[in-house]
Amino acid sequence: MANSYSQIYIQSVFVVKHRKALISPEWKEELCRVIGNLINQNNCKSLIVNGVEDHIHCFYILKPSVSVAEVVRNVKSKSSKWINESNLTFGKFEWQAGHGSFSYSDRDLEMIINYIKKQEEHHRKRSFREEYKALLNELDIEFDDRFIFQEPK
């Protein structure tokens, strides 16, 4: 019987609805642990999860038996449920529709992990929207600027 092998590294990025700064430093680490566990429960392997007050980056190994969309949908649904059931925000917490997911080579591992680890530092210098557009440009992904996550008003 033949075996199948794969190693698919994915970075997924998703934001709080309306880009509101709702992720508190007081519970961000616990949220990242919850999200990492949810990724693992989806038959994937979480490598690192981190973010700032309005968005999260997840880097994980995707198994071919599950789709990126399925992983992100489950993670967003169950993590928002955890936030709401834990009463961590005033009012209902929601993630914004959509996400960005990008594949990487194993040669990129250290660079991506360090980048995600240093999210707070990166966002002292530029906004999420600037970061996201730079990522899309770096990966040669075409996009319509009108539909990129807008800065909160």
Number of C-alpha atoms within 10 A of each C-alpha: 3 4 4 6 8 9 12 15 21 20 22 19 20 22 25 20 16 16 20 18 14 18 21 14 12 9 11 17 15 11 22 19 15 18 26 22 15 21 24 18 14 19 15 22 18 22 17 19 24 24 24 21 16 18 21 21 21 23 26 21 20 24 17 14 8 12 12 17 14 11 20 23 15 17 21 22 13 15 20 19 15 16 18 16 12 9 12 16 13 8 8 12 21 19 19 16 12 13 15 15 16 15 16 16 10 12 8 11 14 9 11 17 18 11 15 20 16 14 17 14 12 15 14 8 10 10 11 20 14 14 14 15 17 12 14 14 12 9 12 9 10 9 11 6 9 7 7 12 20 12 12 8 6
